[in-house]
Amino acid sequence: MGVRLQLDDFGKEALEAQMRGGSSPDAVIRAAARYYLADRDSGRIAWRVPRFTRLGESNVAETEVELDDDTMEALEEEARRQGIPSGRLAEHALLYFVADLDSGRAAPRVANVD
């Protein structure tokens, strides 16, 4: 199943940084989605997708990634709960994942994204 992402420059750089080890965009987004969804009951403020609207982003690149059925269904279910498109949730999951990798918070839980 596919999901379409609209990544700004920061999002594109975050995805590309995770792909430098040889991972595909699909593998990175799959790992990010699984990581994000597993954190659902963490109580972290950063977990919910912010409600602000993205305006005036001229450098947005659309990227389509393929996810396994289980991951896609879980992502769609959470997107419905939050009242947003599943692509928007996947974008947020990527940034949430990368932030936790950068801070070291994700290190004990994630060996690699493949």
N, C-alpha and C positions, 0 to 999 in steps of 0.2 A: 504494500500500500504506500502511496506517495503523499508527501506533505510539501507544500510550497512555502519557502521562507523568503522574507524580504529583509535582507541584511544591509544595515548601513555600513560605513567604513569600519567602525569599531567591530561590528559583528563579523564582517568579512575577515578582518585581521585575526579575530579570535578563532574562527573556524580554520583559517589557513595555518595558524600556529599549531593547532592540534593535529593537522594533517601532515606536518613536517616529519613525523616519525614513520610515515608511510601509510597512515590510516586514510580511508576513504571518507568523503563527506557523510555518507550513509552511516558508517561506523561511529563517527564522532557524534552525530546527532542522536543516534540510537543510545550510545553510552550516556550522553547528556540527559536525554529524556528519562532513561531508567534511573539515573542518579537523582534527578529532580523529583520524580514521582515517589521514589523511596523515602524522600525527606518530607513527605506530606504532613506527617504528624509532629514535625520538629518544633513547630511554634515560632519559627523564624519569621520576622517581619518581611524579609527579602523574598520569602517563598512565593507569595501571591504576586501575580503579574500586576504592575502598576497600572492605574486607570488613566494616566495622562495619554493624550493623543499625540502621535508623532506627526509633526507638521513641518513642511518645507524641507524634507530630506530629498535632496536632488541626486545624491549618489547611492541610491538604493539598488541593490542587485538582487534579482530573483533567482533562487536556487531551489531545485526540486530534489528531494532525497527520498529514498525508499526505506521504509521501516517494516520490520516483521509485523505480522497481524496483531500479536499480543501487545507489543509496544504501542502500535498505532491506536488500537482500541482503548488502551489505558490513557493515552494522550488525549484522544477525542473525548473520552468521558470526563476527564478533568477540565478540558476546555469548556465543555458544556456547563460544568459546575461553576466555572468562573465567568461564563457568559462571553467568551472570546473565541476567535477562530483558532483551530488547532495549530496552524502555522505560527500564529503569534505566541502561543504557548511554547512551541518548540524553540522559537527564537529566544524567549526568556530562559528556557531550560539550558540552552547553550551558554548564555551569559552567567547564569547561576553556577553552572558546572565549572566554567573557566575561572570564575572568581574564587571558588573553593579550591581548585587546583593551585591557583596562584598563591593563595594564603596558606596552603598546606593542610587545610581542613579536610580535603578529599583524599589526601595521600593514603591514610590507613584503609580506605574503602575501595580505592580504584588502583589497580595495578597498571592497566593500560586500556585503551579504548577499542582494541580489536577483538 
